[in-house]
Each structure stands twice: as C-alpha cells, then as structure tokens.
Amino acid sequence: METMVDGGALWCITSVTLTGHNSKLQKKMAAFLQTNITLDSIKIVPGRYTDHKFRAPYRIRCAAASPVKKRYNIALLPGDGIGPEVISVAKNVLQKAGFLQGLEFDFQEMPFGGAALDLVGVPLPEETSTAAKQSDAVLLGAIGGYKWDKNEKHLRPEMGLLHLRRDLKVFANLRPATVLPQLVDASTLKKEVAQGVDMMIVRELTGGIYFGEPRGITINENGEEVGVNTEIYAAHEIDRIARVAFETARKRRGKLCSVDKANVLDASILWRKRVTALASEYPDVELSHMYVDNAAMQLIRYPKQFDTIVTNNIFGDILSDEASMITGSIGMLPSASLGESGPGLFEPIHGSAPDIAGQDKANPLATILSAAMLLKYGLGEEKAAKRIEDAVLDALNKGFRTGDIYSPGNKLVGCKEMGEEVLKSVDSKVPATV
C-alpha cells in the first residue's frame, strides 16, 4: 500500500485501485477495505502482474485528497443520569462526521453537576470551568437527580449550569422545535395542527429572574420566611439578544414574535420598547409582540403561526419545553448557547431522567443534534453538521425509534442501537462502489 505524507500531515484516503488478475482475491480485498476503511471509491483494474502461486500478484494504489487541516478541542461534560449515555453516543457520531469532512477532535471529558459534587464537592469545579473556557466548544449531557434535590442551593447541580453559562458568557440560547414528518404521529396534538411546525425560540440566557439581585430567602418583620427573586434587564442585554433574534429570523422565514408581559411587568415594558426600536434596522423582518400567557395558548392552538420567537430567560425556559412536546418528545430537541465570542455550549433540552439512567432507554437524538448545532453554530462546519442531520433523518426513515417516540409498526431500540444506526447513516453518505 502506498501512503502519502506531506510535511507530517495525515492525508485522507479517498479511493483505492486494486490491480491484478485474480478477481476472486480482488473482491475479497475490496470487501475488506470497504468494511474497515471509509472510502469514496474502490476500483478493480485488470493488471499485468501475474504469479501462478498468487504470492504477490496485486498492487493496491491509494489516491489521497486534501490533508486534515482542522483540529478542534471539545470539552465533554456528561453530567448525571442519562447524560453519560447520550454523550457517549453523540461523541462517536461527531467524531465520524468530522473525520469524513477532514476534521479532527481532541475530547476532554470533565466532571460536572451531581457527578462533580460527588467527586470534589462542588457542581462546577474550577478545572471544569477552565477546560470549557479554553475549548472550541462544549458538549453537555444532562445534570441533576433525586440524589441532590435536598442539597443547599449552592450545592445543587443546577447551580453548576447557571455558573457555567455565566463563565462562558453565553447569553443567547437557540432552541429549534421542528415536527419531523416521520414523527408527526408522536405529537400529542392533532396531526393537522402539528404537521409542518418549524420554529426557533431565541431565549435570553444570562439575565432576568434567574440571575437578578436582590434574591434569597429572608425573614420579614412578622417573622415569616420571604422568598425574593428579581426580574431585571438592562437595555444592552435586551438589545444584544434582540439582534440575535432578528438575524436568526432573517435567515429563516422573516417573522419574529417577541414574547413578554408588558401589561404587568416593568422589565417587560422596557423589553418591548427596546425590541421595537431595533426593528427599523431589520425592515425585511416582520415583528409582532405577544403576551406570554397568550403565547403559551397559541403554541397549542396554532403553532404553525410562529417562525422565530424571542423572549426572556424564564419565559423562554417554559415555552421551549412546551414547544418540545409539540414535536413528540423532549428527547428530540437540541440547543445552542452562544456568546459574542468564545466557545458555545451545546446540550439537549431534556433533563437527566434518573428513572431510566443506565437502562439503555434514553433517546440520544437530541444530543446528537446538539452535536450538529455545535458544528454549525460553534465551529462553522456546516457540511459536517448536515451529515449528522441527514443521518438522524435517515435512521428515522428506516423506522428506528426509542421508547419516547415509538409507535406501532416501527422498531423499538435502545440508546446504543439508535446511536449505531445513526453512525451507519453518517457513513452511508459517502458512496462506495466496487
């Protein structure tokens, strides 16, 4: 076999030519190569090399394409519950899709959430935060579980996630909710209501009531406990998330709905004022406003009316989970959290599901699609992302379903097998002929 090396760079083999007269041996060799090496093509060419003992009658000639030029550092945070299971599957798919597009990944797996609490006593160890900030992108599984529910607030897994978002300065959370044709019957809504739904929820992620001060539990003058959380937004926080939303809508169908509670909340009055003011910069985007209670109702009544939704932290948290059930399962929805610079955070929107952890029942597709968003939004590798998205659709087209999206007539599979089927579909996107 002829290998090609240029300046120490590893080249991707794209085709193999087998030259010789022993067609049976050629076919065996071709089958072996096709099974064990990803190739664009395998050609069998009759040759002049002959040896009646068939000791060395064949020559394998390898043609090489461009070298692997791009290498990325990915921080993996499996977390708790089903997190390690879905991350393991998504990592394999990410690695395969990247390889086929000439990308290489250096993965660094770090403790996070409840797993970190058990290991070092805090949900976000300094080493984990540092690894995340120094990476090119972060892929997260899930956090939390019954085990830590009674911990003090600062020692709960969820605080690790809030602090990680703060450390990475990821203020824009993109949550697509699309009803795939293959899963329209899995939606709890009538088929005619769910069919064709395709929206993107843009959620502000690092402000609002989850971070506002003052906050906490105190004792008032009557000796009663009082819990306080503050909904607070500065103009620049609203402006930057609104710009992300306008740009997102511009790339979609050009419709943006801003969701607030401006009839009651002062923070929402400012929100509506700032979003409206920015609309003049985006004349190609149709802006509308809706109160959050009405938006919650409209998502169920007629979800197809929405294209892009922009809203604050707490409303986005609730509405995106509601939208996920329109698609059939929360196990299908990925998300991307982005900042103005630095690594993005990519994670499924589902929780850690401790009741099924370790049982191979989890749906890994949301995490796999989060890996696709990592490639697309985090690294700008759209071709590799498309490979993964197409592979997920291909696996669904073949009828493979985990328990949360199963319907009669399809094949029920576990987390690992679903991952294996997606991997096969990723591979099948590269044609190989003998």
SULTA-V607224 format. One record per residue. SS is DSSP state (H for helix, E for strand, C for the rest). PSI is psi as a letter, one per 20 degrees, with the letter a starting at -180 (NA if undefined). Layout:
ss=SS psi=PSI
ss=SS psi=PSI
//
This chain:
ss=C psi=p
ss=C psi=p
ss=C psi=q
ss=C psi=p
ss=E psi=p
ss=E psi=o
ss=C psi=k
ss=C psi=i
ss=E psi=q
ss=E psi=p
ss=E psi=q
ss=E psi=p
ss=E psi=p
ss=E psi=i
ss=E psi=q
ss=E psi=p
ss=E psi=p
ss=E psi=p
ss=E psi=p
ss=E psi=a
ss=C psi=i
ss=C psi=n
ss=H psi=h
ss=H psi=g
ss=H psi=h
ss=H psi=g
ss=H psi=h
ss=H psi=g
ss=H psi=g
ss=H psi=g
ss=H psi=g
ss=H psi=g
ss=H psi=g
ss=H psi=h
ss=H psi=h
ss=H psi=i
ss=C psi=p
ss=C psi=o
ss=C psi=q
ss=C psi=h
ss=E psi=q
ss=E psi=p
ss=E psi=p
ss=E psi=p
ss=E psi=p
ss=E psi=p
ss=C psi=r
ss=C psi=i
ss=C psi=o
ss=C psi=q
ss=C psi=o
ss=C psi=i
ss=C psi=i
ss=C psi=k
ss=C psi=g
ss=C psi=l
ss=C psi=i
ss=C psi=q
ss=E psi=p
ss=E psi=p
ss=E psi=p
ss=E psi=p
ss=E psi=p
ss=E psi=q
ss=E psi=b
ss=E psi=q
ss=E psi=r
ss=C psi=o
ss=C psi=h
ss=E psi=p
ss=E psi=p
ss=E psi=q
ss=E psi=p
ss=E psi=p
ss=E psi=p
ss=E psi=p
ss=E psi=n
ss=E psi=g
ss=E psi=c
ss=C psi=r
ss=C psi=c
ss=C psi=i
ss=H psi=g
ss=H psi=h
ss=H psi=g
ss=H psi=h
ss=H psi=h
ss=H psi=g
ss=H psi=g
ss=H psi=h
ss=H psi=g
ss=H psi=g
ss=H psi=g
ss=H psi=g
ss=H psi=g
ss=H psi=g
ss=H psi=h
ss=H psi=g
ss=H psi=g
ss=H psi=i
ss=C psi=j
ss=C psi=k
ss=E psi=q
ss=E psi=q
ss=E psi=p
ss=E psi=o
ss=E psi=p
ss=E psi=o
ss=E psi=p
ss=C psi=q
ss=C psi=q
ss=C psi=q
ss=C psi=b
ss=H psi=h
ss=H psi=h
ss=H psi=h
ss=H psi=g
ss=H psi=h
ss=H psi=g
ss=H psi=i
ss=C psi=j
ss=C psi=q
ss=C psi=h
ss=C psi=n
ss=C psi=q
ss=H psi=h
ss=H psi=h
ss=H psi=g
ss=H psi=g
ss=H psi=g
ss=H psi=h
ss=H psi=g
ss=H psi=h
ss=H psi=i
ss=C psi=r
ss=C psi=h
ss=E psi=q
ss=E psi=p
ss=E psi=o
ss=E psi=q
ss=E psi=e
ss=E psi=q
ss=C psi=r
ss=C psi=r
ss=C psi=r
ss=H psi=h
ss=H psi=h
ss=H psi=j
ss=C psi=h
ss=C psi=j
ss=C psi=q
ss=C psi=q
ss=H psi=g
ss=H psi=i
ss=H psi=k
ss=C psi=q
ss=H psi=h
ss=H psi=h
ss=H psi=h
ss=H psi=h
ss=H psi=g
ss=H psi=g
ss=H psi=h
ss=H psi=g
ss=H psi=g
ss=H psi=g
ss=H psi=h
ss=H psi=i
ss=C psi=l
ss=C psi=o
ss=C psi=i
ss=E psi=o
ss=E psi=o
ss=E psi=p
ss=E psi=n
ss=E psi=q
ss=E psi=o
ss=E psi=p
ss=C psi=o
ss=C psi=q
ss=H psi=h
ss=H psi=i
ss=H psi=j
ss=H psi=h
ss=H psi=i
ss=H psi=i
ss=C psi=q
ss=C psi=i
ss=C psi=r
ss=C psi=q
ss=H psi=g
ss=H psi=h
ss=H psi=g
ss=H psi=h
ss=C psi=p
ss=C psi=i
ss=C psi=p
ss=E psi=n
ss=E psi=r
ss=E psi=p
ss=E psi=p
ss=E psi=o
ss=E psi=p
ss=E psi=p
ss=C psi=i
ss=C psi=j
ss=C psi=a
ss=H psi=b
ss=H psi=h
ss=H psi=h
ss=C psi=i
ss=C psi=q
ss=C psi=q
ss=C psi=r
ss=C psi=q
ss=E psi=a
ss=E psi=p
ss=E psi=r
ss=E psi=p
ss=C psi=a
ss=C psi=i
ss=C psi=j
ss=C psi=j
ss=C psi=q
ss=E psi=p
ss=E psi=p
ss=E psi=p
ss=E psi=p
ss=C psi=q
ss=C psi=p
ss=C psi=o
ss=C psi=p
ss=C psi=p
ss=C psi=q
ss=H psi=g
ss=H psi=h
ss=H psi=h
ss=H psi=g
ss=H psi=g
ss=H psi=h
ss=H psi=h
ss=H psi=h
ss=H psi=g
ss=H psi=g
ss=H psi=g
ss=H psi=g
ss=H psi=h
ss=H psi=g
ss=H psi=h
ss=H psi=h
ss=H psi=i
ss=C psi=d
ss=C psi=j
ss=C psi=k
ss=E psi=p
ss=E psi=p
ss=E psi=o
ss=E psi=p
ss=E psi=p
ss=E psi=a
ss=C psi=l
ss=C psi=i
ss=C psi=i
ss=C psi=g
ss=C psi=p
ss=H psi=h
ss=H psi=h
ss=H psi=h
ss=H psi=g
ss=H psi=g
ss=H psi=g
ss=H psi=h
ss=H psi=g
ss=H psi=g
ss=H psi=g
ss=H psi=g
ss=H psi=h
ss=H psi=i
ss=H psi=h
ss=H psi=h
ss=H psi=i
ss=C psi=m
ss=C psi=i
ss=C psi=i
ss=C psi=p
ss=E psi=o
ss=E psi=p
ss=E psi=r
ss=E psi=q
ss=E psi=p
ss=E psi=q
ss=H psi=h
ss=H psi=h
ss=H psi=h
ss=H psi=g
ss=H psi=h
ss=H psi=g
ss=H psi=h
ss=H psi=h
ss=H psi=h
ss=H psi=g
ss=C psi=m
ss=H psi=h
ss=H psi=i
ss=H psi=i
ss=C psi=p
ss=C psi=f
ss=E psi=p
ss=E psi=p
ss=E psi=p
ss=E psi=r
ss=C psi=a
ss=H psi=g
ss=H psi=h
ss=H psi=h
ss=H psi=h
ss=H psi=g
ss=H psi=g
ss=H psi=h
ss=H psi=h
ss=H psi=h
ss=H psi=g
ss=H psi=h
ss=H psi=h
ss=H psi=h
ss=H psi=h
ss=C psi=i
ss=C psi=h
ss=C psi=q
ss=H psi=i
ss=H psi=j
ss=H psi=i
ss=C psi=p
ss=E psi=r
ss=E psi=q
ss=E psi=p
ss=E psi=p
ss=E psi=q
ss=C psi=a
ss=C psi=h
ss=C psi=r
ss=C psi=r
ss=C psi=q
ss=E psi=r
ss=E psi=p
ss=E psi=p
ss=E psi=q
ss=E psi=q
ss=C psi=i
ss=C psi=r
ss=C psi=a
ss=C psi=i
ss=C psi=l
ss=C psi=h
ss=C psi=h
ss=C psi=j
ss=C psi=p
ss=C psi=j
ss=C psi=j
ss=C psi=k
ss=C psi=i
ss=C psi=q
ss=C psi=o
ss=C psi=i
ss=H psi=h
ss=H psi=h
ss=H psi=h
ss=H psi=g
ss=H psi=h
ss=H psi=h
ss=H psi=h
ss=H psi=g
ss=H psi=h
ss=H psi=g
ss=H psi=g
ss=H psi=g
ss=H psi=h
ss=H psi=h
ss=C psi=i
ss=C psi=k
ss=C psi=m
ss=H psi=h
ss=H psi=g
ss=H psi=h
ss=H psi=g
ss=H psi=h
ss=H psi=g
ss=H psi=g
ss=H psi=g
ss=H psi=h
ss=H psi=h
ss=H psi=g
ss=H psi=h
ss=H psi=g
ss=H psi=h
ss=H psi=h
ss=H psi=h
ss=C psi=i
ss=C psi=j
ss=E psi=p
ss=E psi=p
ss=C psi=r
ss=H psi=h
ss=H psi=h
ss=H psi=j
ss=C psi=q
ss=C psi=q
ss=C psi=q
ss=C psi=i
ss=C psi=r
ss=E psi=p
ss=E psi=p
ss=C psi=r
ss=C psi=a
ss=H psi=g
ss=H psi=g
ss=H psi=h
ss=H psi=g
ss=H psi=g
ss=H psi=h
ss=H psi=h
ss=H psi=g
ss=H psi=g
ss=H psi=g
ss=H psi=h
ss=H psi=g
ss=H psi=h
ss=H psi=i
ss=C psi=i
ss=C psi=o
ss=C psi=p
ss=C psi=p
ss=C psi=q
ss=C psi=NA
//
